[in-house]
Amino acid sequence: MGKVAAKMKVMPESPEIDLDDLRDKLESSLPEGAEIRNVEREDVAFGLVALLPLVVVPDDSGGTEAVEEAFSNVEGIESVKVEEVGRL
Protein backbone atom coordinates (compact mmCIF):
# COMPACT_ATOMS: atom_id res chain seq x y z
CA MET A 1 0.00 0.00 0.00
CA GLY A 2 1.39 3.38 -1.03
CA LYS A 3 0.85 6.82 0.35
CA VAL A 4 -0.35 10.05 -1.23
CA ALA A 5 0.94 13.49 -0.26
CA ALA A 6 -1.34 16.47 -0.80
CA LYS A 7 -0.43 20.11 -0.36
CA MET A 8 -3.59 21.89 0.69
CA LYS A 9 -4.50 25.56 1.06
CA VAL A 10 -6.58 26.31 4.15
CA MET A 11 -8.04 29.81 4.35
CA PRO A 12 -9.05 31.13 7.78
CA GLU A 13 -12.23 33.20 8.12
CA SER A 14 -10.37 36.34 9.22
CA PRO A 15 -6.88 37.72 9.90
CA GLU A 16 -7.61 37.74 13.64
CA ILE A 17 -7.63 33.92 13.91
CA ASP A 18 -4.66 32.44 15.82
CA LEU A 19 -2.87 30.33 13.18
CA ASP A 20 -1.03 28.16 15.72
CA ASP A 21 -4.34 27.26 17.36
CA LEU A 22 -5.87 26.64 13.95
CA ARG A 23 -3.01 24.31 13.05
CA ASP A 24 -3.61 22.32 16.25
CA LYS A 25 -7.31 22.04 15.40
CA LEU A 26 -6.47 20.80 11.90
CA GLU A 27 -4.16 18.13 13.31
CA SER A 28 -6.75 16.92 15.80
CA SER A 29 -9.45 16.76 13.09
CA LEU A 30 -7.50 14.40 10.80
CA PRO A 31 -9.14 11.08 9.93
CA GLU A 32 -7.40 7.89 11.01
CA GLY A 33 -4.30 7.09 8.96
CA ALA A 34 -3.71 10.69 7.84
CA GLU A 35 -0.91 12.89 9.13
CA ILE A 36 0.39 16.41 8.63
CA ARG A 37 4.10 16.43 7.77
CA ASN A 38 4.67 20.16 7.38
CA VAL A 39 2.71 23.42 7.46
CA GLU A 40 3.82 26.51 5.56
CA ARG A 41 2.19 29.92 5.67
CA GLU A 42 1.34 32.14 2.71
CA ASP A 43 0.45 35.83 2.92
CA VAL A 44 -2.74 36.35 0.93
CA ALA A 45 -3.89 39.97 1.37
CA PHE A 46 -4.70 42.58 3.99
CA GLY A 47 -3.14 40.59 6.83
CA LEU A 48 -4.84 37.32 5.89
CA VAL A 49 -2.49 34.34 5.99
CA ALA A 50 -3.32 30.90 4.55
CA LEU A 51 -1.99 27.66 6.00
CA LEU A 52 -0.47 25.19 3.51
CA PRO A 53 -0.35 21.79 5.24
CA LEU A 54 1.31 18.82 3.55
CA VAL A 55 -1.02 15.95 4.38
CA VAL A 56 -0.07 12.30 3.88
CA VAL A 57 -2.86 9.71 3.52
CA PRO A 58 -2.86 6.01 2.61
CA ASP A 59 -3.41 5.44 -1.11
CA ASP A 60 -6.44 3.20 -0.53
CA SER A 61 -8.39 5.64 1.67
CA GLY A 62 -10.21 7.43 -1.15
CA GLY A 63 -7.74 10.24 -1.66
CA THR A 64 -7.99 13.52 0.18
CA GLU A 65 -11.80 13.80 0.40
CA ALA A 66 -11.97 12.75 4.06
CA VAL A 67 -9.25 15.24 4.99
CA GLU A 68 -10.92 18.06 3.02
CA GLU A 69 -14.22 17.36 4.77
CA ALA A 70 -12.59 17.19 8.21
CA PHE A 71 -10.73 20.48 7.64
CA SER A 72 -13.90 22.17 6.34
CA ASN A 73 -15.69 21.31 9.59
CA VAL A 74 -13.06 23.01 11.78
CA GLU A 75 -14.29 26.24 13.35
CA GLY A 76 -12.62 29.29 11.81
CA ILE A 77 -12.01 27.77 8.35
CA GLU A 78 -13.36 29.67 5.35
CA SER A 79 -12.23 27.24 2.61
CA VAL A 80 -10.05 24.21 1.86
CA LYS A 81 -8.47 23.57 -1.52
CA VAL A 82 -6.07 20.89 -2.76
CA GLU A 83 -3.10 22.59 -4.45
CA GLU A 84 -0.92 19.58 -5.41
CA VAL A 85 -1.14 15.80 -5.10
CA GLY A 86 1.58 13.19 -5.58
CA ARG A 87 2.55 9.67 -4.59
CA LEU A 88 5.27 8.93 -2.07
QUISUL-V944619 format. One record per backbone hydrogen bond with DSSP energy under -1.0 kcal/mol. CO is the residue of the C=O (numbers start at 0). NH is the residue of the N-H. E is the energy in kcal/mol with one decimal. If there is no record, write none. Layout:
<<CO & NH & E> <CO & NH & E>>
//
This chain:
<<1 & 58 & -2.9> <2 & 87 & -2.7> <3 & 56 & -2.6> <4 & 85 & -2.4> <5 & 54 & -3.0> <6 & 82 & -3.0> <6 & 83 & -1.7> <8 & 80 & -1.9> <9 & 50 & -2.4> <10 & 77 & -3.3> <10 & 78 & -1.3> <13 & 16 & -1.2> <17 & 21 & -2.2> <18 & 22 & -2.3> <19 & 23 & -1.9> <20 & 24 & -2.1> <21 & 25 & -2.2> <22 & 26 & -2.3> <23 & 27 & -2.2> <24 & 28 & -1.1> <30 & 33 & -1.9> <34 & 55 & -3.1> <37 & 53 & -3.1> <39 & 51 & -3.1> <41 & 49 & -2.9> <44 & 47 & -2.3> <47 & 43 & -3.1> <49 & 41 & -2.4> <50 & 9 & -3.2> <51 & 39 & -1.7> <52 & 7 & -2.6> <53 & 36 & -3.0> <54 & 5 & -3.0> <55 & 34 & -2.0> <56 & 3 & -3.2> <57 & 60 & -1.5> <63 & 67 & -2.9> <64 & 68 & -2.4> <65 & 69 & -2.2> <66 & 70 & -2.9> <67 & 71 & -2.2> <68 & 72 & -1.2> <70 & 73 & -1.5> <73 & 76 & -1.6> <75 & 12 & -2.5> <78 & 10 & -2.5> <80 & 8 & -3.4> <83 & 6 & -2.2> <85 & 4 & -3.4>>
//
